[in-house]
């Protein structure tokens, strides 16, 4: 409670000297964030941001702040990554296991996926080629590829992602030949092919829904400090800053990276296969995806001379018939379409590639959208 009150009444200023601020920098992995903080794309729908980690708050670095410190943006990103612990687990697994990293507020476990070669060094501890999940900011799950635990972890990660106020991604990730984290993919005939497709599309639906829910006339602003122990719907902890959205708040005292009371010792503990059913995860995700009528939020597509609504993106299909994303274009009027597997044009459903020649990409939209003034005559 003392830390929460301190966050309300005393917003610490960022250090102005590079030597002073450099050891406080940390990288964070996030989806879309309101305002215009310093960021760079690292994975589909995900970006790397930099924060200043102070005792009571975690503050995003703005795009103009590197110049004020007399350094480049690249130096800021590099310093932030260098400040991660790069922790190494002890022991060797005799068979594939699941390791759950539970953040205590200082470890930034999900951010470790940004470090080259970090994930591959966990092979001995998980019993095979590591596959990682970062469903929300305080949880990192890692198991071995081909493990009997993998399918259950997809379901568990989706359920955590759908129910969290601080989600990151339901997808799975591995490392490439350079040691960089990349999305986990499988061949079309692999038993987990549709499971992987579903996770990819759940993330797309969530990020496009969040984009459409952003008020169109809201001026850009740097995200605020993340306040300590603040429920999602409480007033902003920093009165001088705009309020952070629910998924940009923290439940942990002062940092924004703790999902459970366990400390760093939990990083090395194993657990059995996840038992969460896909049906429960699907229900939670569908409820999240349809909370907002995205078509009701209009955007001024001035570059195309039209006032266009952002079309909704839905998850459709099943594990048997295949998971797909469907953009809804139900009226013959100007629209900003999300990238999708298919588009519902009135009562017809058409493949995305069939409509793409009739669309124009809109600059400045992240995730990307395509504009059209009305239904094409195909």
C-alpha positions as CSV (number, residue, x, y, z in Angstrom):
1,X,0.0,0.0,0.0
2,X,2.9,2.4,0.8
3,X,4.4,1.8,-2.6
4,X,1.0,2.3,-4.3
5,X,0.5,5.6,-2.6
6,X,4.1,6.6,-3.4
7,X,3.4,6.0,-7.1
8,X,0.3,8.2,-7.0
9,X,2.0,11.2,-5.4
10,X,5.6,11.1,-6.4
11,X,6.5,10.5,-10.1
12,X,10.3,10.2,-10.2
13,X,12.0,12.1,-13.0
14,X,14.1,10.2,-15.5
15,X,17.9,10.6,-15.1
16,X,19.2,13.1,-17.6
17,X,22.8,11.7,-17.7
18,X,23.5,8.7,-19.9
19,X,25.9,7.2,-17.4
20,X,23.2,7.4,-14.7
21,X,20.3,6.0,-16.8
22,X,22.2,3.3,-18.7
23,X,22.2,0.7,-15.8
24,X,18.5,1.3,-15.3
25,X,17.4,0.4,-18.9
26,X,15.6,-2.9,-19.6
27,X,14.1,-4.3,-22.8
28,X,10.5,-5.4,-22.8
29,X,8.5,-7.5,-25.3
30,X,5.0,-6.1,-25.9
31,X,2.3,-5.9,-28.5
32,X,0.9,-2.5,-29.6
33,X,1.1,0.2,-27.0
34,X,-0.7,3.6,-27.0
35,X,1.3,6.7,-27.8
36,X,4.7,6.7,-29.4
37,X,7.4,5.2,-27.3
38,X,10.7,4.1,-28.7
39,X,10.3,0.6,-30.2
40,X,11.3,-1.7,-33.0
41,X,9.6,-4.8,-34.5
42,X,11.0,-8.1,-33.5
43,X,8.3,-10.7,-34.1
44,X,4.9,-10.8,-35.8
45,X,2.7,-8.3,-34.0
46,X,5.3,-7.8,-31.3
47,X,7.8,-5.1,-30.6
48,X,10.8,-4.4,-28.4
49,X,10.5,-1.4,-26.1
50,X,12.9,0.0,-23.6
51,X,11.9,1.0,-20.1
52,X,13.7,2.8,-17.2
53,X,13.4,0.5,-14.2
54,X,13.2,2.5,-11.0
55,X,12.3,1.3,-7.5
56,X,8.6,2.3,-7.7
57,X,7.9,2.7,-11.4
58,X,8.8,1.4,-14.9
59,X,8.8,4.2,-17.5
60,X,8.9,3.7,-21.3
61,X,11.7,5.5,-23.1
62,X,10.3,8.0,-25.7
63,X,11.7,8.3,-29.2
64,X,13.4,11.7,-28.5
65,X,15.1,10.7,-25.2
66,X,18.2,9.0,-26.7
67,X,19.2,12.3,-28.3
68,X,18.8,14.0,-24.9
69,X,21.2,11.5,-23.5
70,X,23.6,12.0,-26.3
71,X,23.3,8.5,-27.8
72,X,21.6,6.7,-30.6
73,X,18.4,4.6,-30.3
74,X,20.5,1.6,-31.2
75,X,22.8,2.3,-28.2
76,X,19.7,2.4,-26.0
77,X,18.4,-0.9,-27.2
78,X,21.9,-2.5,-26.9
79,X,22.4,-1.2,-23.3
80,X,18.9,-2.4,-22.3
81,X,19.7,-5.9,-23.5
82,X,23.1,-5.9,-21.9
83,X,21.5,-5.2,-18.5
84,X,19.5,-8.5,-18.5
85,X,20.9,-11.2,-16.2
86,X,21.0,-13.9,-18.9
87,X,20.4,-16.4,-16.2
88,X,21.5,-20.0,-16.7
89,X,19.5,-22.9,-15.2
90,X,21.4,-25.5,-13.3
91,X,21.1,-29.3,-13.7
92,X,20.2,-31.4,-16.7
93,X,16.8,-33.0,-17.5
94,X,16.8,-36.7,-18.0
95,X,13.6,-36.4,-20.1
96,X,11.5,-33.6,-21.6
97,X,10.1,-31.4,-18.8
98,X,8.3,-28.0,-18.5
99,X,10.2,-25.1,-16.8
100,X,8.0,-22.2,-15.7
101,X,9.8,-18.9,-15.0
102,X,7.7,-16.8,-12.6
103,X,8.9,-13.2,-12.4
104,X,9.5,-11.6,-9.0
105,X,9.5,-8.1,-10.5
106,X,13.2,-7.8,-11.3
107,X,14.0,-10.8,-13.6
108,X,12.2,-9.7,-16.8
109,X,12.0,-13.3,-17.9
110,X,9.9,-12.8,-21.0
111,X,12.4,-10.1,-22.1
112,X,15.1,-12.8,-22.2
113,X,13.6,-14.0,-25.4
114,X,15.2,-10.9,-27.0
115,X,18.7,-12.1,-26.1
116,X,20.5,-14.0,-28.8
117,X,21.4,-17.7,-28.0
118,X,19.6,-17.5,-24.6
119,X,16.8,-19.8,-25.5
120,X,19.0,-22.4,-27.1
121,X,21.1,-22.7,-23.9
122,X,18.1,-24.1,-22.1
123,X,18.2,-27.4,-24.1
124,X,19.8,-29.4,-21.4
125,X,17.4,-28.2,-18.8
126,X,14.2,-28.9,-20.7
127,X,15.4,-32.2,-22.3
128,X,15.5,-31.1,-26.0
129,X,15.2,-28.2,-28.4
130,X,13.5,-25.5,-26.3
131,X,10.1,-24.2,-27.3
132,X,9.0,-21.1,-25.3
133,X,5.7,-19.4,-24.5
134,X,5.3,-15.9,-23.2
135,X,1.5,-15.6,-22.7
136,X,1.7,-12.6,-20.3
137,X,4.3,-10.4,-18.8
138,X,5.0,-12.4,-15.7
139,X,5.1,-15.9,-17.1
140,X,7.5,-17.7,-19.4
141,X,7.0,-21.4,-20.1
142,X,9.6,-23.6,-21.8
143,X,9.5,-27.2,-22.9
144,X,11.2,-29.4,-25.5
145,X,10.0,-29.8,-29.1
146,X,8.4,-33.1,-29.6
147,X,7.5,-33.3,-25.9
148,X,4.2,-34.8,-24.8
149,X,3.8,-31.5,-22.9
150,X,3.8,-29.3,-26.0
151,X,0.1,-29.6,-27.0
152,X,-1.1,-28.9,-23.5
153,X,1.2,-25.9,-23.2
154,X,-0.5,-24.3,-26.3
155,X,-3.8,-24.6,-24.6
156,X,-2.5,-23.4,-21.2
157,X,-0.7,-20.4,-22.9
158,X,-3.9,-19.4,-24.7
159,X,-5.9,-19.5,-21.6
160,X,-3.4,-17.4,-19.7
161,X,-3.2,-15.0,-22.6
162,X,-7.0,-14.6,-22.9
163,X,-7.5,-14.1,-19.2
164,X,-4.6,-11.7,-18.5
165,X,-4.8,-7.9,-18.2
166,X,-1.2,-7.9,-19.4
167,X,-1.1,-10.4,-22.3
168,X,1.8,-10.7,-24.7
169,X,1.3,-13.7,-27.1
170,X,-0.3,-17.2,-27.2
171,X,2.2,-18.3,-29.8
172,X,5.2,-20.6,-29.4
173,X,8.8,-19.6,-30.2
174,X,12.1,-21.3,-30.9
175,X,15.5,-20.1,-32.1
176,X,17.0,-19.9,-35.6
177,X,20.5,-20.5,-36.8
178,X,21.7,-17.2,-35.5
179,X,20.3,-17.9,-32.0
180,X,17.5,-15.3,-32.5
181,X,14.0,-16.1,-31.2
182,X,11.5,-16.8,-34.1
183,X,7.9,-18.2,-34.3
184,X,7.6,-22.0,-33.9
185,X,6.4,-23.5,-37.2
186,X,5.5,-27.0,-38.3
187,X,4.7,-28.7,-41.6
188,X,1.1,-29.0,-42.8
189,X,1.1,-32.7,-42.1
190,X,2.4,-32.2,-38.5
191,X,-0.1,-33.2,-35.7
192,X,0.2,-29.7,-34.2
193,X,-0.2,-27.8,-37.5
194,X,-3.7,-26.5,-36.7
195,X,-2.7,-25.8,-33.1
196,X,0.1,-23.6,-34.3
197,X,-2.2,-21.8,-36.8
198,X,-4.8,-21.1,-34.1
199,X,-2.2,-19.5,-31.9
200,X,-1.0,-17.3,-34.7
201,X,-4.5,-16.2,-35.5
202,X,-5.6,-15.6,-32.0
203,X,-2.7,-13.1,-31.6
204,X,-3.7,-11.4,-34.9
205,X,-7.4,-11.0,-33.8
206,X,-6.3,-9.6,-30.4
207,X,-3.9,-7.0,-31.9
208,X,-6.3,-5.8,-34.6
209,X,-9.1,-5.6,-32.0
210,X,-6.9,-3.5,-29.7
211,X,-5.9,-1.3,-32.7
212,X,-9.5,-0.7,-33.6
213,X,-10.5,0.0,-30.0
214,X,-8.0,2.9,-29.8
215,X,-9.9,6.2,-30.0
216,X,-9.2,7.6,-33.5
217,X,-8.7,11.2,-32.4
218,X,-6.6,10.6,-29.4
219,X,-3.3,12.5,-29.7
220,X,-0.1,10.5,-29.5
221,X,1.4,10.4,-26.0
222,X,4.2,8.5,-24.3
223,X,2.8,5.7,-22.2
224,X,3.0,6.5,-18.5
225,X,5.1,5.0,-15.8
226,X,3.6,1.6,-14.9
227,X,2.4,2.1,-11.3
228,X,2.8,-0.4,-8.5
229,X,0.0,-2.8,-7.4
230,X,-2.7,-1.0,-9.4
231,X,-5.9,-2.7,-10.5
232,X,-6.6,-2.3,-14.2
233,X,-9.6,0.1,-13.8
234,X,-8.1,2.4,-11.2
235,X,-7.3,6.1,-11.9
236,X,-3.9,6.8,-13.4
237,X,-1.0,6.5,-11.0
238,X,0.9,9.5,-12.6
239,X,-1.5,12.4,-12.8
240,X,0.8,14.3,-15.2
241,X,0.7,11.4,-17.7
242,X,-2.2,9.9,-19.7
243,X,-3.7,6.7,-18.3
244,X,-2.3,3.4,-19.4
245,X,-4.8,0.9,-20.8
246,X,-5.6,-2.2,-18.7
247,X,-3.1,-4.4,-20.5
248,X,-0.4,-1.9,-19.9
249,X,-0.7,-1.9,-16.1
250,X,1.1,-4.0,-13.5
251,X,-0.1,-6.1,-10.7
252,X,3.4,-6.3,-9.2
253,X,4.9,-3.8,-6.8
254,X,6.8,-1.3,-8.8
255,X,7.8,-3.3,-11.9
256,X,5.1,-4.9,-14.0
257,X,6.6,-8.4,-14.3
258,X,5.1,-10.5,-11.5
259,X,2.4,-13.0,-12.1
260,X,2.6,-15.0,-8.9
261,X,4.1,-14.7,-5.4
262,X,6.8,-17.1,-6.2
263,X,10.3,-15.6,-6.4
264,X,13.3,-16.4,-8.7
265,X,13.7,-19.9,-7.2
266,X,10.6,-20.9,-9.2
267,X,12.6,-20.4,-12.4
268,X,14.1,-23.8,-12.1
269,X,11.1,-25.8,-11.1
270,X,9.5,-28.4,-13.4
271,X,5.9,-29.2,-13.7
272,X,3.8,-31.8,-15.4
273,X,1.9,-31.6,-18.7
274,X,-0.7,-28.9,-18.9
275,X,-4.2,-30.2,-18.4
276,X,-6.2,-27.2,-19.6
277,X,-8.6,-28.1,-22.3
278,X,-8.7,-26.3,-25.7
279,X,-12.4,-25.7,-25.3
280,X,-11.9,-23.6,-22.2
281,X,-9.2,-21.6,-23.9
282,X,-11.3,-21.1,-27.0
283,X,-14.2,-19.8,-25.0
284,X,-12.0,-17.3,-23.1
285,X,-10.3,-16.1,-26.3
286,X,-13.6,-15.7,-28.2
287,X,-15.0,-13.7,-25.3
288,X,-12.0,-11.4,-25.5
289,X,-12.1,-11.1,-29.3
290,X,-15.7,-10.0,-29.4
291,X,-15.8,-7.6,-26.5
292,X,-15.4,-4.7,-28.9
293,X,-17.4,-3.9,-32.0
294,X,-14.4,-2.7,-34.0
295,X,-16.4,-1.5,-36.9
296,X,-17.9,1.2,-34.8
297,X,-14.5,2.9,-34.4
298,X,-13.9,5.2,-37.4
299,X,-10.6,6.3,-38.7
300,X,-9.9,9.2,-41.1
301,X,-8.1,7.7,-44.1
302,X,-7.2,11.0,-45.5
303,X,-4.6,9.6,-47.8
304,X,-7.4,7.9,-49.7
305,X,-9.9,10.6,-49.5
306,X,-12.4,8.5,-47.5
307,X,-13.7,8.3,-44.0
308,X,-13.3,4.6,-43.3
309,X,-14.3,2.2,-40.5
310,X,-11.9,-0.4,-39.2
311,X,-13.3,-3.7,-40.1
312,X,-13.5,-6.4,-37.5
313,X,-11.2,-9.5,-37.6
314,X,-12.7,-12.8,-36.4
315,X,-11.3,-16.3,-35.7
316,X,-13.3,-18.9,-37.6
317,X,-13.0,-22.6,-38.3
318,X,-12.1,-25.6,-36.1
319,X,-9.2,-28.0,-35.6
320,X,-10.8,-30.4,-38.1
321,X,-11.5,-27.9,-40.9
322,X,-8.7,-25.5,-40.1
323,X,-8.4,-22.2,-38.3
324,X,-8.7,-19.0,-40.3
325,X,-9.1,-15.3,-39.8
326,X,-12.0,-13.5,-41.4
327,X,-12.3,-9.8,-42.0
328,X,-15.9,-8.6,-41.9
329,X,-16.9,-6.1,-44.7
330,X,-20.7,-6.3,-44.4
331,X,-21.6,-3.0,-46.0
332,X,-20.7,-1.6,-49.4
333,X,-18.8,1.4,-48.1
334,X,-15.3,2.6,-47.4
335,X,-13.3,0.3,-45.1
336,X,-9.9,-0.3,-43.6
337,X,-9.4,-4.1,-43.7
338,X,-7.0,-6.1,-41.5
339,X,-4.9,-8.7,-43.2
340,X,-6.8,-11.9,-43.1
341,X,-7.1,-15.4,-44.6
342,X,-10.5,-14.5,-46.0
343,X,-12.9,-11.6,-46.2
344,X,-16.7,-11.6,-45.8
345,X,-18.0,-9.2,-48.5
346,X,-21.7,-8.9,-47.7
347,X,-22.9,-12.5,-47.7
348,X,-20.0,-13.8,-49.8
349,X,-16.7,-15.1,-48.4
350,X,-13.6,-14.5,-50.6
351,X,-10.0,-15.4,-50.2
352,X,-7.7,-12.5,-49.2
353,X,-5.5,-12.9,-52.3
354,X,-8.6,-12.4,-54.5
355,X,-9.3,-9.0,-53.0
356,X,-5.7,-7.8,-52.5
357,X,-5.3,-6.3,-56.0
358,X,-8.3,-4.0,-55.3
359,X,-6.9,-2.7,-52.0
360,X,-4.4,0.0,-51.1
361,X,-2.1,-0.3,-48.1
362,X,-2.6,2.5,-45.5
363,X,0.6,4.1,-44.3
364,X,1.1,4.5,-40.6
365,X,-1.2,1.6,-39.5
366,X,0.4,-1.0,-37.2
367,X,-0.7,-3.7,-37.6
368,X,-1.1,-3.0,-41.3
369,X,-4.5,-2.3,-42.9
370,X,-5.7,-1.9,-46.4
371,X,-8.2,0.7,-47.7
372,X,-11.0,0.4,-50.2
373,X,-13.9,2.8,-51.0
374,X,-16.4,0.1,-51.6
375,X,-17.0,-3.5,-52.7
376,X,-14.9,-4.4,-55.8
377,X,-16.6,-5.7,-58.9
378,X,-15.0,-9.1,-59.2
